[in-house]
Amino acid sequence: MRAVYGAPLRHLLLMAGAFAVAGWVLLRIAGESTAGAILLWFVGAVVAHDLVLFPAYAAVDRVLRARVAAAVDGPSPLNHVRVPALAAGLLFLVYLPGILAQGRDTYRAATGLEREPLLGRWLLLTAALFLASGLAYGVRQWRARPGSRD
């Protein structure tokens, strides 16, 4: 299979499954009255990410790697910043309307519930993510000290 397809069979099966799910989602969206708006939003999100966000965070990462490599002995703290920042950013994007207190009427019409403000919860969760990551980095630093036991 690798000689014909160029990758293991599990890759082909995974890709076929992903395309099947994507096709199912497209069929579900096609029946919606807002399909055009959804497609426009999706294309806009892809363009915004590829032309604006990716170059921005790649440049910030390059600067951070250069500065950290010159300044830090022992384990690098970069992943201990990247991981909670990525998690906080993804949570922000997913819950953006709730964090910004937008869409109360739509949320109430769809669920019958009142929306609670999510900004405080998102900030607490972000702080907890960075705190946990900082503690993990502290443990790594402590274990990397000369004379510490593994």
C-alpha positions, 0 to 999 in steps of 0.5 A: 500500500505504501508503494501505491499510496505513499503512506501507511494504510492507517493514513488512508483510512484516517483521511477517508474518515475525515473527508466523510465527516467533512462531507456530512457536515457540508450536507448538514450546513447546505440545508441551512438558510445561513449556509452562505454566511457560514461559508463566508465566515469560514473562508474569512477565518481561514484567510485571517489565520493564514495571512494575519495570525500565523505570520504574527505568532510565528514572528513572536515565536521566533523572537522568543526562541532567540531570546530564551536560547541566549538567556536560559540554562536548563529546560526551556520555558517556551512550551510552558508559555505556548501550551497555556497560551494556545489553550487560552486562545482557543477557549477565547475563540470558542466562547468569544460571544459569551466572553464579550457578553454578545448574543444574549437573545440568540442564546436565550432563544436557542436554549431557553436559558440565561447566559452568565458572563464568561469573562471572569471564568475565562480569566480564572481558567487562563490564570489556572492554566498558566499557574499549572504550567509555571509549577510544572516548569518549576519542577523541571527546573528543580529536577534539572539542578545539579545534585538533584535526584531523578 
